[in-house]
Amino acid sequence: MSNRSIMHIDLDTFFVSVERLKNSKLAGKPVLVGGTSDRGVVASCSYEARKFGVHSGMAMRMARKICPEAMLVKGDSEEYSKSSKQVTEIIKERVPLYEKTSIDEFYIDLTGMDTFYGSYKLATEVRNVIIKETGLPISFALSTNKTVAKVGTGEAKPNGQNEIPSGTEKGFLAPLSIKKIPMVGDKSYELLRSMGVAKIHTLQEMPIELMEQVMGANGRLIWRKANGIDNTPVEQYSERKSISTERTFDKDTIDVKGLKDLLVSMTEKLAFQLRSKGDLMSCVTVKIRYSDFNTYTMQAHLAYTSLDHVIIEKVKELFDKLYHKRMLIRLIGVRFSGLVQGNYQYNLFEDNMEQLQLYGAMDKMRTRYGENAVVRASGLGLKLKNFNPFKG
């Protein structure tokens, strides 16, 4: 695997960069993107704002306090989705294999290009085309695996590029903070620091058995990453990736309120699945099968999201458009497609921090006690009315 050429791309301060394309007055200024009320949260901030100590996930009230001259912008998920798709199309047209891991992050497998063209040359050209056609600043790194390439991109920021040739991975990583290693979150960091580990070179010198003893299977993975070892393949990205659910009724029904309540419950459970996996969706489809077995579907595109209340509104709208025959219904279904690995910041465009905290609390309860542990009132109504018209 040492001869692989893996490129990692990251769109620098993506939300801020898109906003600067729309408003040139934001250039060079400290910028905060997110929910703009006092209850809001910072979804993204410019490098100029980071100098004051602002970071993603910080309460907007606190960010404004420590950086009072910052310019506030309400997040526009639709615009960010469009820009993300534009970048995806550019990459898709120019490389043999790519993986889109989030709205603003990609891995590209350029293995074999050195034979007749040059992997680093091609990587540079891809970056230049993206910058030219979108106006967005990006950083990238090229190395022999995903881990080193990702860390290399971080070191190339802002708006730079990097190459870590085969054989130099371990030396490149050695002087960096252990925080730079993918998989090292806050808890892992605190544990390692309590062991006196601050730099990656210390991890490299530790026995892998000790890491496994202290941190379990994750300890072994972290040790391998610290030593520049990662054989994880680049997995081809496909917009057709989807999750779905449908219910076939024991008895055909025309109970419109019951049908809508069931659709809400189904949507709620799919959205929970999205958030559990850290995914976002960009397309929702509603399906109806009538008693005569004729089946109809209708879909709508959304800005990337994983929030129930956003998707439910669209599902109800699609059902109202789709259900026009006033016939008995045999089956209904919901499907989410256009899935990508999610981005927590997308949820932070909401001004209501309490609502986001509520989502987090409900998801914790569902994870611990099952997906039916917390349901909307409409879902509870299904149980109270014994509306259980499905089998399988």
C-alpha positions, 0 to 999 in steps of 0.5 A: 500500500506504500505506493498509493497516492491519496489526496485530501481536500478541505474547503477552507472555512467553507460557510464563511468563504461562500458568504464572502463570495456573496458579499465582498465587504466580509473579506479580511474581516472577522466573520461569524456564521450561524444562528444570529440571535443571542440563543444562536451558536457559531457554525463557522468563523473566519480565521480573523475571528479565531484569533480572538478565541472564537470557535465553532460550537461556541454560543453566539453571545459569547463569540460576540462578547470576545470579538465585538467587531465581528460581522454576523451572518445567518447561515444559508444552507441552500447556498452551501449545498449548491456550492458543495455540489458544484465542487463535487461536479468539478472533482467528478469530471477530473479524477478516477475515484473520489469519496465525499466525506462531508459537505466540504471534504473529499478524498481522491485516489490518484494511485497510478497517475505518477506513471504517465502524468504526476499525482501531485501535478494533477492534484494541483490542477484540480485545486486550481480549477476549483478555485477558478470556477467557484472562487472558493479557497481550498487546501489539500495534501497528497500522501500515501494514505487518508490519515497522513493526507488529512493531517497534511491538509490541516498543516497546509491551511489556510488556502495551501497545499502539501505533499508528504512523500512515501517514507516520510510519513512518520517523520512528518507526523512526529513533531505535531500535537496528538490532537492532530490525529483523527480519532483523538477527541476530547476524552482521548486527548485528556487521557493521553495527556494524563499519561504525559503524551503531548506530541505524536512522536511519544505515541510512536515510541509507545508499545502498541500493546500498551495503547490497546491495554489503555484504550482498547481497540481504539488505542491500536488504531490511534497508534497505527495512525500516529505511525502513519499506517492506514490502509483504509480505501477511498470508497467511491461516492454515490448520490444514490446512497439512501435510507428508507422505510415503508409500511404495508397496511393489513387493511387499506385505509383512507384515514388521512390524519392517521397516514400523516401521523405515520409519515411523521413517525417514519420520518422522525425515525429516519432522521434519528438514523441520519444523526446517529451515523453523522449523515445529512440528506438532500432529497426526500421521496414519499411513496403511495400505493393505492388499493388497486396496486398503482404506485406513485412517488414524488420527491423534493430536494432540500438543503443538506439537513438531518433535522426532523422538523425541516424534513417533516414539513416537506414530507407533509407537503409531498403527501398533500400533492401526491394523494389526489385520487381519494382512494384507499391506500395500501402502502406508504413510504419515505426515503432519504437520498443524496446522503453525505457524511454530516457536518454538525455546523449545519444544525447550528443555523437554527437560532433556537439553541434549546431546540438543538439541545432538545434534539441531542437529549432525545437522541441520547434517550433513543440510543439508550432506550430504543428509537421509540423512547421519545416520539412526537405527539402525533406518533403517540397518537398512533399508539393511543388510537391503536393505529398500527396498520402495517405488517412486516 
